[in-house]
């Protein structure tokens, strides 16, 4: 495992920083596959990319995806703290403008006032975030960026020479009285068969904010599991089959991204189920420079059923995504340079179906289908210290719904990147990329009642969103800065993303509809800086984002507040102990239009510690943390709900 990053200890101490860990440090040092679909150290990727790896996840002991990504510059979450509504935003662009993938399978579920993703964090070994347009490689929706999650394999848990094993994990969080347990068994045979089976249960009650107020109907009961089997049928060939299931049973407001008084007319008993199946094939022969192939065939089923408490009305919303993703990389020399040519195809279909009390709902949640087929090519060309990366993708899409007119269109997504290794420690880069987003099924076809007195009006004439992103950045790294074998690393980026035909929902007195805004613009700067030595580690990360509707010169309400996070920690290696402190400084955000709500600034502080007794061969790990140490009463800008107050966490992990 590469050394972890962090900021120079003296600098962090001066800034009073501290926190939940070496996390940002690790991210700067991980391995990225999202940026170019080829493995490359994060510090060498010529894009704004962040990796949270297995060691970070151990340290964070996350309750949800928001815990994992809370310190990634430019990433925020809308919807509030309820598990059933969290939705990621990258560089101020959220909803379907962020592509979410788990093990190379797209997660396309999107319904108003609902979560975009149902995932147990304890099943993950890595989460990677690409900030900025990524449609050249990942197609429709990658206007804000891409979140790529990877689940655990047996090989991630087995020790050298070990053929089978098991792990038991349990944790507790005082707010919201959460109990969590995971059991995992794994094995590997001599002929290359890997098996992993994991089951997790997470139960929690109502969250309490820093003012001592309970958030009504914010608890949940979640059971999830993962079964993964891998086989090596021949040298350099690997086939993996996996199945994942997530089940949530909760009571939740119908508009769960807002506060609720628990009134039965606005409250539902909700069952959420996600079943995912995937078959992966990898061919990776280090001596074969022309063929390095990855293919994924997948099916995701998401079912969400609400029974309204006042009258037992049953609403059913089901979506199925079926897809195929194939990519190959060929490496060769020619035209004076060394090429890494990546090319492939992606095809997927989204099908949704809605019912109310067993009867189809052609307006409110119509039976609809979207088919997308895309092909892409990208060439990383190295001319010594200079690397030029052109790329191009074309996607065609077709949308249809019962009782609605069919819509077909297509879009090109080109890109061009240039990077130069100026010195051993400095690599500046510049890039231009285009991205697009086809209107989603619900965005295009919703009609009928929104809420009493207000009706959805469908807009079948919606155009696809297109984005033109210009970016300047730099990768910086130094070794042996303050002590032998230490490391200082930084990633910097400045960008402007011009979005045409931006899709916006407009809520009027009696109607709600969607429309295209001629032009919107998002500008920003991001920075990550980390230092790591044998004893000290720390990090600093921050983002500043500005967004504007160019058509009427008003602000975009989705732009998050300016934020800087600091981390400092110390390792007592002889005892197997790590301790640390984290601080997040968030500015006030009052750049909103007439329909937006300004937010106040705040500061959050966390502490953490872990103990892995050396005498037990790293088989036992104890964790302790306090989030929101000073019980701050605060509300993030892109949420209507006040967040959790002080939370004490403890966890135990044992391997057998």
C-alpha positions, 0 to 999 in steps of 0.5 A: 500500500503506498504511503499516505498523504497529509499536510506538513504537521506544523502548518496543520497545527497552525491552522488548528486542523484535525480530523477523521483522518488520513483520508484525503492523504490516501485519496491523493495517493490511490489508483484511479481507473475512472479518468482514462479507464486505465489504471494510473496513480492519482497523483499522475492523473491529469484530471480532478480525481479523488480516491477513497481506498480501503484504508480510508474506509476503515478509518471513516467507518461510514454510515452512508456515502455522504460520510465517505465523500464529505471531504472531497473538494467540490462534492456535496449532498442534497436532500438532507440526512434521511437515508432515503433521499441523499443525492450527490452533487459535483461542482454544483451539478446534481441529480442525473448530471452525475453518473454513479457506477458500482463495479462498472454497472450504471445506477440510474434510479432517479425519482423526485424526493427519493435517493439516487442510490441504495448501497451499504458502505461496508461492502465497498473497498474503494470509491473514486470521484471524477470531478468535471464532465466525463461523457467521452468515456461514460456517456449521458449524464456525466456533466458534473462528474462520475462516482465509481464504487468498487465492492470487496473481493475475497483477495482483499481480505485474505492474507498471504498464504491464507485459503479461507477466513471470516470477518465480523464487524460491529459498530454503534453510533449514539446519534441516531442510536445506530447498531450495525453488524456485518459478517463476511466469509471468504475463500480461495482454492488452489485452482483460482476460485475466489468466493466472498459472501457478506451480510450486513444489518443496520438499524437506527432511530430518529436523528437529533440535531445540535439544537436537541430537536429530533428529525421525525421519521428519519430512522431506518432498518436496512439489510444488505448482502453481497455474493461474489464468485471469481474463477480463472479459467485460463492464465490471464483470464478472469470471470466474476459473477456477483449478486447484491441485495439491499432492503430498507423498511422505514417510515418516511415523509412523502417529501423526505427532503423537507422537514415533517410533522409526522402527519399521516397524510404526508407519511408513508411506510416505505419498502425499498429493494435493490437487486443487482446482478453482474457478470464480468470478464477481464483479460489482462496479460502484461505481455500482450500490448494490444489486448487488455479487455474488460466487459461487464453485463449487468441488471439492476432492479429497484423497487420502491413501495409507499403505503400512505398512513392516512388511507393506506394508498399504495404507490409502486415505482419500479425501474430496471436497468440492463446494460453492457459495457466493453472496453479494450486498451491497446498499447503501441508506438507510432507517429513519434509517440507511445500510445495507449488507445482505449476504445469500446461500446456501452449500451443500456436500457432503463425501463420504469413502471408506476402503479397506484393501488394496482392501477398504472399511472401514465402521467404521474410515473408513466410506463416508459423506456429509454435506450442508449447506445454509445461508442468511444475512443481515446488515445493517450499519446506520450511524446517524452514529457508531453502527453496529449489525450484526444477522445471522442464518443457518440451516443444515440438515445430513444425515449418512449412512454405510454400515451406519449410521443417518442423522442430520439436524438444523438450527441458527440462528446469530444475531449482534448487534454495536454499535460507536460512533466515540467519538472520531476515534481510538477506536471501542469495540464489543460483540457477541454471536454464536452458532455451531454445529458439526455432528459430522464424518463420522469423529467420528460414524461411526468404529468398529473398531480404533483401535490393538491392544487398543483399538477405536473405538465409534461414537456416532450420537447425538452432538449438534451443538456450539453456542457463545454468544460475548460480546465487548467490544473497541476499535479505536484509532488515532493519526497523527503521534504522534512524527514526521510521517506516523507511525501508532500502531494497536491492537486490543483484545478480551475475550471469553467463549465458552460452548460447549454439547454440546462434543464430546470424544474419550474414550480408555479402556483398551479403547475410544475413543469421542466424547461430548458434554460439557454445557458448556465455557467459554473466556475470554480477552483479546487485544491488538495494538499497532503503530507505523510511521514512515518509518524505524522499525517494530515491534509487540506482540501477546499473548493470555491464554486460560482454558478449563474443562469446566463439567460437572466443573470441570476444565481443557480441555487444548487451551488454549495457554499465555499468549504475548506477541510483540515486533517491532522493525525499521529501514528504510534506505530509501536502500539498500533494506535492512530489518533486525529482531528478534523475541522471543516470550515463552511462559509455562508452562501447567499448567492441565490435567486428569488426561489432559493434560500440562503444559508449561514456559515459554520465550523465542524470539528471531529476527533478519531482514534483506532487501535490495532494491537500488533500482538494480534497480527492485525486481526483485531481493530478497535475504532472510536470517534466523535463527529460534530464534537461541539454539537453545532446546530447547522444546515448545509446549503443544499439541504432544507434540514438541520443536520446531526448534532454530536455523535459518538461512534465505536466499532470492533472488527475481528478476523478469523 
